[in-house]
Amino acid sequence: MLKPRLTPIALVLGSLLTMQSVAAQAQIENANQQDDIIISASRVETKRIESGSSITVLDAQYIKDNQARTVAELLQDVPGVSVNSNGGLGQTTSVYIRGADSNKTLVIIDGIEVNDLSNIKGGYGFAHLMADNIERIEVLRGSQSALWGSDAMGGVINIITKKGSAGSTPSMAMEFGENDYNKSTVNLSGAQGNSHYSLSAHTLTTDGISATDTDPDDDGYKNENITLKGGHQFSDIFAMDAVLRYSDAEGEYDIGDYTSRHRQAKINSNLNLLNNRWKNRLSIAFSDSENENYGKSEGQKVKTDLQSDYYLNTVNDYSQRLSFIAEHENDNYQSWSMDEKQRIEASGLVFGYGADWQKTVFVNAAVRHDYNSKFDDTTTYHIDVSTWISDGTRLHASHGTGVKNPSLGQLYGYSPYEYVWDGVTYTGAYEGNSDLKPEKSLSWDAGIEYNFADIDGYIDLTYFDSRYTDMHDYVYFPTETYINLDNKATARGVELTTNLKVAEKLRVNVGYTFMETDDGEGDELVRRPKHAASINSNYQHSDKLSTNFGVRYVGKRLDISDVDLDDYIVVNIGASYKVHERITLSARLENAFDEDYEEVSGYNTDPATAYIGVTFK
C-alpha cells in the first residue's frame, strides 16, 4: 500500500499558504486567543499575552475536537514536546520538554502536584492520564524551579478539570473500538447559589496490542478513574474548595503484569481583602501512589503552601504586584525489599514581582530559596518580559534556572528482579546511590508573535537554549544504579506555533520544532527528534456535523545502544454528528494510512484503528 511522505518543511509551508488564502476572506471581530487565561507562568491568573514565557494552551474545544484517549496524545502536537511509548495503550509513556527527561517536568492536576513518588525516577505516569472532563491544559516550557520547585527543571504541565456551572449538567459517553476497546464516562456537574460541584468517572478496558514482537501476544489494559470537585463562596471575601482524585490501572506486558494506583486530595481556602487587591490562599495537598510489577513500591507526599499576592495602586498606568509563597512538604518512599521508609523534608520561600506598564510592557520575576533535609540549600530565579511593539506584534523573552533533586528511589531504592525474555532468564538488582547530587539547568528563550487583527489567532516564532549539568544516568556496571554525569548536555532550537480560527467554521493549528541536542560527548540525546511538525484542523460543516484532521511528522532520532529510529508520519481523522439536541455520535480513525513505525526501539505502535462513540447530555 502506498503511503504519502511529506517533509516537515513542506508540511508547515503548505499549511501556512492554505491558511493565508482562507484568512484573507475571514472577518472575526475579537482575537479570543489573546484572552487565554493561564496560571502556571506566574502562579497568578493572567492572560497568556501578558507573560514572556513560552506557553501553549489547549482548551476544552480543542480537546473535544480531537477525541483523544490520553493527555499524552494531545501533547504530541505541542511545539517543543516529544512523546514516546513502550508499546500500546497503558505502557510506559515519556514526555520530554525541550530535551529534558520526563521526570524533570512537573505535572499539576487541579493544583495537586502528581509526580509519582513510588516511581524510582519520580516522573509522572502519563500512560494512565485520560483526556476526559478537562477544561484546559497549559504547557509551560523552560526552567521553572523558581516558581514551582525541584520537579519543574524542564517545564510544567498544568491540567485543570471542568468546574460545575449554573444548573445541573449530567452527561454520559460510551466509546468502542478494535482490540475489544471499551470506554464509559459519566459526568455530573452543576452550581446552585454560592456552591459548585463536579463528579467525573470513567472506566476503560482493551485487549491492546503486543508491546513487542519478541512475545507476540496482546497486552491488555484497564483504567478506572474518579474525580470529585466542589467549592463554596461563604462571603464576598472568603471561599473554600476541594478536590479528590482516585485512579486504578492494571496492565500486561511481555515480561509480566503491573498495577498502578493513585490517590490525591487537596483543600484550598481563599481570603481576598482590600477590594481584591490583597489575595491570600492556604492549601494542603496529599498524594499517595502505589506501583507493583517486579515488586511493590509506595510513595506519599503531604504539601502545605501559603500564597499572598498584593496588587499596588495603579499610578500613571503603571501597575505592580508583589507575591510571597511559603511551602513545606514531607515525602516518603519504600519498595518491597526495603526494611523501612525513607523520608525527606523540604521547604521553600518564593518572592515574586509583576509589573504592567500601559498594557504594553509586562514583566514577571521570581526568586526562590529551598531548604532540604538531604541536600544543600539552593536558590533559583526566573524573569520574563512581554512587550507590544505594534498593534499586532509582541516580543517576549524569558530566562531562568532549575534544579532537580534525586528522588528517594534513586537515593535509597533497592529492587531485585527476575524475568524471562525471549527464552532467557535475567536476574539483577537496582541499588540506590545515596551520593547522587541534584541536577541543574539554565535556560532562556526569545521570540516574536504576530496577532492577526481580523481573525482569532496568532503565529509565534521562538528560539530556545537549555543547558543541563550533573545529569542523572542509569548504569549497569559495576552496579545497576544512577550516577551524575560530568558532561554538560544542551538542547537548543526553534519552535513555530500557529493557532488560527481562519474562518468562523475552521480552526487550524500548526506546530514545528527544530531542536539540536548534545549529551556532552557529541551524541544526540536519545529519542529527541531534530525535526517534528504537526497540523491539526477542525471544520464545523453545520450545527450538527464537524470533522477533525491531524497530521504528525516525527523525524529521525537516536535510541539507546546507538539505534537509529526512522522518521514517520501519522494521520488521524475524526468526525462528530449531533443526531439530537442531547445525542452526539462520534467516529475516528487513528493512523489512517497504517504507518509502521517505532517510538522506542523494539516496541510496537498501534496500526490503523477505528473507534465509534456516543454521548448523551
C-alpha positions in Angstrom: 0.0 0.0 0.0 1.4 3.4 -1.0 1.8 5.8 1.9 2.2 9.6 1.5 5.5 11.1 2.5 5.9 14.7 3.4 8.9 16.6 4.7 8.4 18.7 7.8 9.2 21.9 5.8 6.6 21.1 3.2 4.1 20.2 5.8 4.4 23.6 7.6 4.7 25.8 4.5 1.8 24.1 2.7 -0.4 24.6 5.7 0.6 28.3 6.1 -0.2 29.0 2.5 -3.6 27.4 2.8 -4.3 29.4 6.0 -3.2 32.7 4.3 -5.6 32.3 1.5 -8.5 31.4 3.8 -7.6 34.1 6.3 -7.9 36.8 3.7 -11.6 36.1 3.5 -12.3 35.8 7.2 -13.7 38.7 9.3 -13.9 38.0 13.0 -14.0 40.9 15.4 -12.4 39.6 18.6 -9.0 37.8 18.9 -10.2 35.5 21.6 -6.9 33.5 21.9 -5.3 36.6 23.3 -7.6 36.2 26.3 -6.4 32.7 27.2 -6.0 32.7 31.0 -3.0 30.9 32.4 -1.8 30.2 36.0 1.4 28.2 35.6 3.6 31.1 34.2 3.4 33.2 37.4 1.2 31.3 39.9 -1.5 34.0 39.5 -4.2 34.2 36.9 -3.1 36.2 33.9 -3.5 36.4 30.2 -1.1 34.4 28.0 0.0 37.5 26.2 1.0 39.2 29.5 3.7 36.6 30.1 7.1 36.4 28.4 7.3 32.7 29.0 6.8 30.1 26.2 3.4 28.5 26.9 0.8 26.6 24.9 -2.8 26.4 25.9 -5.1 23.5 24.8 -8.7 24.5 25.6 -11.8 22.3 26.1 -12.9 22.7 22.5 -9.6 21.6 21.1 -9.6 18.6 23.4 -13.2 17.7 22.4 -12.4 18.1 18.6 -9.5 15.6 18.8 -11.4 12.8 20.6 -8.0 11.8 22.2 -7.8 8.9 24.6 -5.0 10.2 26.7 -3.4 13.6 27.5 -0.1 12.3 26.1 -1.8 12.0 22.7 -2.7 15.7 22.9 0.8 16.7 23.9 2.3 15.2 20.8 1.2 18.2 18.8 2.7 20.8 21.2 5.9 22.5 19.9 9.0 21.7 21.9 7.4 18.5 23.3 8.4 14.9 22.4 6.3 11.9 23.4 7.1 8.2 23.2 5.5 5.0 24.5 6.9 1.5 25.1 4.1 -0.2 23.2 0.4 0.5 23.1 -2.1 2.0 25.5 -1.1 1.7 29.1 2.6 1.1 28.5 5.3 3.3 29.9 5.0 6.8 28.3 7.6 9.6 28.5 7.1 13.3 27.7 10.2 15.4 27.1 10.1 19.2 27.1 12.9 20.9 25.2 15.1 17.8 25.6 14.6 17.5 29.4 13.9 14.0 30.7 10.3 13.1 31.5 10.9 13.2 35.3 12.1 16.8 35.0 8.6 18.0 34.1 6.2 18.9 36.9 2.6 17.7 36.3 -0.2 19.5 38.2 -3.8 18.5 38.2 -6.3 20.8 39.8 -3.5 22.3 41.9 -2.1 19.0 43.1 1.5 18.0 42.2 1.0 14.5 41.0 4.6 13.3 40.0 4.8 9.7 41.1 7.0 9.2 44.3 6.6 5.4 44.0 8.5 5.5 40.7 12.2 5.2 41.1 12.9 8.3 39.0 9.9 10.2 40.4 8.4 11.0 37.0 4.7 11.2 36.2 3.0 8.1 34.6 1.5 9.7 31.5 0.3 6.3 30.3 -2.7 6.4 32.8 -3.9 10.0 32.4 -7.0 10.0 30.3 -8.2 13.1 28.4 -11.7 13.2 30.0 -13.5 16.2 31.6 -10.5 18.6 31.1 -11.1 22.3 30.8 -7.6 23.2 29.6 -4.0 22.1 29.5 -1.2 24.6 30.0 2.3 23.5 28.7 5.0 25.8 30.1 8.4 25.3 28.6 11.8 26.1 30.1 13.3 26.1 33.7 10.6 26.9 36.2 12.0 25.9 39.5 11.9 29.4 40.9 8.1 29.2 41.0 7.4 25.5 41.2 10.4 23.9 42.8 12.6 20.9 42.0 10.4 18.9 39.6 9.9 21.8 37.3 13.5 21.9 36.0 12.4 21.3 32.4 8.9 22.7 32.4 5.3 22.5 33.8 2.2 20.8 32.5 -0.8 22.3 34.3 -4.2 20.5 33.9 -7.5 22.0 35.0 -10.6 19.8 35.0 -14.1 21.2 34.5 -15.9 23.0 37.2 -19.6 23.0 37.8 -21.6 25.8 36.3 -25.2 27.1 36.8 -27.8 24.4 37.0 -27.2 20.7 36.7 -25.3 19.2 33.7 -25.2 15.4 33.6 -23.7 13.6 30.6 -22.7 10.0 29.7 -20.4 8.8 26.9 -19.5 5.4 25.5 -16.8 4.5 23.0 -15.9 1.2 21.3 -13.0 0.2 19.1 -10.9 -2.5 17.7 -8.9 -4.8 20.1 -12.1 -5.0 22.2 -11.7 -1.4 23.3 -14.5 -0.1 25.6 -14.7 3.2 27.5 -17.5 4.6 29.5 -17.6 8.0 31.1 -20.1 9.7 33.4 -20.1 13.4 34.4 -22.3 15.2 36.7 -21.7 18.9 37.4 -23.6 22.0 38.5 -23.8 25.0 40.7 -26.5 26.5 42.9 -26.2 29.7 44.8 -22.7 30.1 46.0 -21.8 26.4 45.7 -20.4 24.4 42.8 -19.7 20.7 42.3 -18.3 18.3 39.6 -18.2 14.5 39.6 -16.5 12.6 36.8 -15.8 8.9 36.5 -14.6 6.6 33.7 -13.6 3.1 33.0 -11.6 1.8 30.1 -10.6 -1.7 29.0 -8.9 -3.1 26.0 -7.1 -6.3 24.9 -4.4 -4.0 23.4 -1.6 -4.9 21.1 1.6 -6.8 21.7 4.1 -4.3 23.2 6.9 -6.1 21.4 7.4 -8.7 18.7 9.5 -10.9 20.9 6.4 -12.2 22.7 3.6 -11.5 20.2 0.6 -11.7 22.4 -1.8 -8.9 23.1 -1.1 -6.9 26.2 -4.4 -5.9 27.8 -5.1 -2.7 29.9 -7.7 -1.5 32.3 -8.1 2.1 33.7 -10.6 3.4 36.2 -10.7 7.0 37.4 -12.9 9.2 39.6 -12.7 12.9 40.3 -14.8 14.9 42.7 -14.6 18.7 42.9 -16.6 21.2 45.0 -16.5 24.6 46.5 -18.4 27.3 48.3 -18.3 31.1 48.5 -19.0 31.8 52.1 -18.8 35.6 51.8 -17.6 38.3 49.5 -14.0 37.8 50.8 -13.8 34.1 51.8 -14.2 30.8 49.8 -13.1 27.2 50.1 -12.8 24.5 47.5 -11.6 20.9 47.5 -10.7 18.1 45.0 -10.5 14.3 45.4 -8.9 12.0 42.7 -8.5 8.3 42.5 -7.1 6.2 39.7 -6.5 2.4 39.4 -4.7 1.0 36.3 -3.8 -2.7 35.5 -1.9 -3.8 32.5 0.1 -6.6 30.9 3.4 -6.5 29.2 5.6 -9.2 27.7 7.6 -9.9 30.9 4.7 -9.7 33.4 1.8 -7.7 34.7 1.6 -4.5 36.7 -0.8 -2.4 38.8 -0.7 1.4 39.4 -2.9 3.1 42.0 -3.0 6.8 42.9 -5.0 8.8 45.4 -4.8 12.6 45.6 -6.7 15.3 47.6 -6.4 19.0 48.2 -8.3 21.7 50.1 -7.9 25.4 49.5 -9.1 28.4 51.5 -9.1 31.8 49.8 -9.3 35.1 51.6 -9.4 38.3 49.4 -9.1 41.6 51.2 -8.9 45.3 50.3 -11.3 45.1 47.4 -9.4 42.1 46.0 -6.1 43.9 46.0 -4.7 41.5 48.6 -5.4 37.8 47.7 -4.4 35.0 50.0 -4.6 31.2 49.7 -3.8 28.5 52.1 -3.7 24.9 50.8 -2.9 21.5 51.9 -2.5 18.6 49.5 -1.9 14.8 49.9 -0.9 12.3 47.3 -0.3 8.6 47.6 0.9 6.2 44.9 1.5 2.5 44.7 3.0 0.5 41.9 3.6 -3.2 41.6 5.5 -5.1 38.8 8.6 -6.9 39.9 7.8 -5.9 43.4 5.7 -3.3 45.2 6.7 0.3 45.8 4.9 3.1 47.6 5.3 6.9 47.8 3.5 9.7 49.7 3.6 13.4 49.8 2.0 15.9 52.1 2.4 19.6 51.0 1.2 22.8 52.6 1.6 26.2 50.9 0.6 29.7 51.6 0.5 32.3 48.8 -0.2 36.0 49.3 -0.5 38.4 46.3 -0.7 42.2 46.9 -1.7 44.5 44.0 -0.4 48.0 44.4 -2.5 51.0 43.3 -2.1 51.9 39.7 -0.1 55.1 39.2 0.3 56.7 35.7 -0.9 53.5 34.0 1.8 51.5 35.9 0.6 48.5 37.9 2.6 46.3 40.2 2.1 43.0 42.0 4.1 41.6 45.0 3.9 37.9 45.8 5.1 35.8 48.7 4.9 32.0 48.7 5.9 29.6 51.5 5.8 25.9 51.0 6.6 22.8 53.1 6.4 19.2 52.1 7.1 15.7 53.5 7.9 12.9 51.1 8.5 9.2 51.8 9.2 6.2 49.7 9.5 2.4 50.3 10.0 -0.5 47.9 9.0 -4.1 48.9 12.6 -5.1 49.6 13.4 -2.1 51.9 13.2 -2.6 55.7 11.8 0.9 56.3 10.6 4.0 54.6 13.0 6.7 53.6 11.9 10.3 54.2 12.8 13.8 53.1 11.5 17.2 54.1 11.8 20.4 52.1 10.7 24.0 52.5 10.7 26.8 50.0 10.3 30.6 50.1 9.4 32.5 46.9 9.3 36.2 46.3 7.6 37.3 43.1 7.1 40.6 41.3 4.9 41.6 38.4 4.6 44.9 36.5 2.3 46.2 33.8 3.0 49.5 32.1 0.1 50.8 30.0 -0.9 47.3 29.0 2.1 47.4 26.7 5.1 46.1 28.7 4.8 43.2 31.2 7.5 42.0 33.5 7.4 38.9 35.8 10.2 37.9 38.1 10.7 35.4 40.9 13.5 34.3 43.3 13.2 31.1 45.3 15.3 29.7 48.2 14.8 26.0 49.1 15.8 24.3 52.3 16.2 20.5 52.1 16.9 17.8 54.7 19.1 15.8 52.3 20.8 18.3 50.1 22.4 21.8 50.2 20.1 24.8 50.1 19.6 26.2 46.6 18.5 29.4 45.1 16.8 29.7 41.7 15.4 32.6 39.7 13.2 33.4 36.8 12.4 36.5 34.8 10.2 37.1 31.7 9.2 40.1 29.6 6.4 40.6 27.1 6.1 43.8 25.2 3.9 45.1 22.3 5.9 46.9 19.6 2.8 47.5 17.4 -0.9 46.8 17.5 -0.4 43.1 16.5 3.3 42.4 17.2 4.6 41.2 20.5 8.1 40.4 21.6 8.7 38.0 24.5 11.7 36.5 26.3 12.4 34.5 29.5 15.4 33.3 31.5 15.6 31.0 34.4 17.5 28.4 36.4 16.3 25.0 37.6 17.2 22.2 39.9 16.1 18.6 40.1 16.7 16.7 43.3 17.2 13.0 43.2 14.1 11.0 44.1 14.1 8.9 47.2 14.0 5.8 44.9 17.2 7.0 43.2 18.9 7.6 46.5 17.8 4.6 48.6 15.7 2.2 46.5 16.5 -1.5 46.3 14.7 -3.7 43.7 15.9 -7.2 42.9 14.2 -8.7 39.8 14.0 -11.8 37.7 12.2 -12.2 34.3 12.3 -14.3 31.1 12.9 -12.5 27.8 13.0 -14.5 24.5 13.6 -17.7 26.4 16.4 -16.3 28.5 16.2 -15.7 32.3 17.6 -12.4 33.5 18.2 -11.6 37.2 19.7 -8.5 38.8 19.0 -5.7 41.3 18.8 -2.0 41.3 20.5 -0.3 44.2 20.1 3.4 45.1 23.0 5.8 45.2 23.0 7.9 48.3 25.8 10.1 46.9 23.7 11.3 43.9 23.7 15.1 43.5 20.9 17.3 42.2 20.8 18.1 38.5 20.8 21.8 37.4 19.7 23.7 34.4 19.9 27.1 32.9 17.6 28.1 30.0 16.5 31.1 28.0 14.2 31.8 25.1 13.2 34.8 23.0 10.5 35.1 20.3 8.2 37.3 18.2 4.5 36.8 17.9 2.1 38.3 15.5 -1.6 38.5 16.4 -3.9 38.9 13.4 -6.3 41.9 13.5 -9.2 40.4 11.5 -9.1 36.8 12.7 -8.8 35.0 16.0 -5.3 33.7 16.1 -1.6 34.3 16.2 1.7 33.0 14.8 4.8 32.8 17.0 8.5 32.0 16.4 10.7 31.3 19.4 14.4 30.4 19.8 15.3 28.5 22.9 18.6 27.4 24.6 18.7 24.9 27.5 21.7 23.6 29.4 21.8 20.7 31.9 24.6 19.8 34.3 25.1 16.9 36.7 22.6 14.9 34.8 21.4 11.6 36.2 22.3 8.5 34.1 21.4 4.8 34.7 24.4 2.5 34.6 24.6 -1.3 34.7 28.2 -1.8 35.8 29.6 -2.4 38.4 26.1 -1.9 40.0 22.8 -1.0 38.5 22.2 2.5 39.8 22.1 6.2 38.9 25.2 8.4 38.7 25.9 12.0 37.9 27.5 12.7 34.6 30.3 15.2 34.3 29.2 16.3 30.9 27.1 19.4 30.2 24.1 18.5 27.9 22.4 21.1 25.7 19.2 21.4 23.8 18.7 24.4 21.5 16.4 25.2 18.6 13.4 26.9 17.2 9.6 26.5 17.8 7.0 27.7 15.4 3.4 27.9 16.7 0.4 28.9 14.6 -3.1 28.9 16.1 -5.8 30.4 13.9 -9.5 30.4 13.6 -9.2 31.3 10.0 -13.0 31.3 9.4 -15.9 31.1 11.8 -16.2 27.4 10.9 -12.5 26.5 10.5 -9.7 26.2 13.1 -6.1 25.3 12.2 -3.2 24.7 14.5 0.3 24.2 13.1 3.4 23.4 15.1 7.0 22.8 14.1 10.2 22.2 16.2 13.8 22.2 15.1 16.0 21.0 18.0 19.6 20.1 18.2 20.7 18.2 21.3 24.1 17.2 22.6 24.8 14.8 25.6 28.1 16.5 26.2 30.1 13.8 24.3 29.0 14.8 20.8 26.0 12.4 20.6 22.3 13.3 20.5 20.1 12.8 23.5 18.1 9.7 22.8 14.5 9.8 21.5 14.6 13.6 20.8 14.0 14.2 17.1 15.7 17.1 15.3 12.5 17.8 13.3 8.9 17.5 14.4 5.8 19.0 12.8 2.1 18.8 13.1 -1.2 20.1 11.6 -4.5 19.9 13.4 -7.6 21.3 12.0 -11.4 21.2 12.6 -14.2 22.3 10.3 -17.7 22.9 11.5 -19.8 21.9 8.5 -23.1 22.8 10.2 -24.6 23.0 13.6 -24.7 19.2 13.6 -21.5 18.0 11.8 -17.9 18.7 12.4 -14.7 16.9 11.2 -11.2 16.9 12.5 -7.9 16.2 10.7 -4.5 15.7 12.1 -1.1 15.0 10.6 2.0 14.5 12.7 5.6 14.2 11.5 8.5 13.0 13.7 12.0 13.0 12.3 14.8 10.6 12.7 16.3 10.2 16.1 18.8 8.2 18.1 17.7 5.5 20.6 19.6 3.5 23.2 22.5 1.4 22.0 23.1 3.7 19.0 19.9 2.5 17.3 18.7 4.9 14.6 14.9 5.3 14.5 13.3 6.1 11.2 11.1 9.2 10.7 7.3 8.7 10.3 4.0 10.4 9.5 0.8 9.6 11.3 -2.6 10.8 10.1 -5.7 10.9 12.3 -9.2 11.6 11.1 -12.3 12.2 13.2 -15.9 13.4 12.9 -18.9 14.1 15.2 -22.6 14.4 14.3 -25.4 15.7 16.6 -28.4 13.4 15.8 -30.4 15.0 18.5 -30.2 18.0 20.8 -28.9 15.6 23.5 -27.2 12.9 21.5 -24.0 13.1 19.5 -22.3 10.4 17.5 -18.5 10.4 17.0 -16.0 8.4 15.0 -12.3 8.5 14.3 -9.6 6.6 12.5 -6.2 6.7 14.1 -3.1 6.1 12.0 -5.4 6.2 9.0 -2.6 5.1 6.5 -1.4 2.3 8.7 2.1 3.7 9.2 4.5 1.1 10.5 6.8 2.9 12.9 8.5 2.8 16.3 8.6 5.4 19.0 11.0 3.3 21.1 13.3 0.7 19.6 11.8 -2.8 19.8 8.3 -1.7 20.8 5.2 -1.7 18.6 2.7 1.1 17.9 -1.0 0.9 17.1 -1.8 0.1 13.4 -4.8 1.8 11.7 -7.6 1.6 14.3 -11.2 2.7 14.2 -13.4 3.9 17.1 -17.0 4.9 17.4 -18.8 6.6 20.3 -22.0 8.2 21.5 -22.5 11.0 24.0 -25.8 11.7 25.9 -26.4 15.1 27.6 
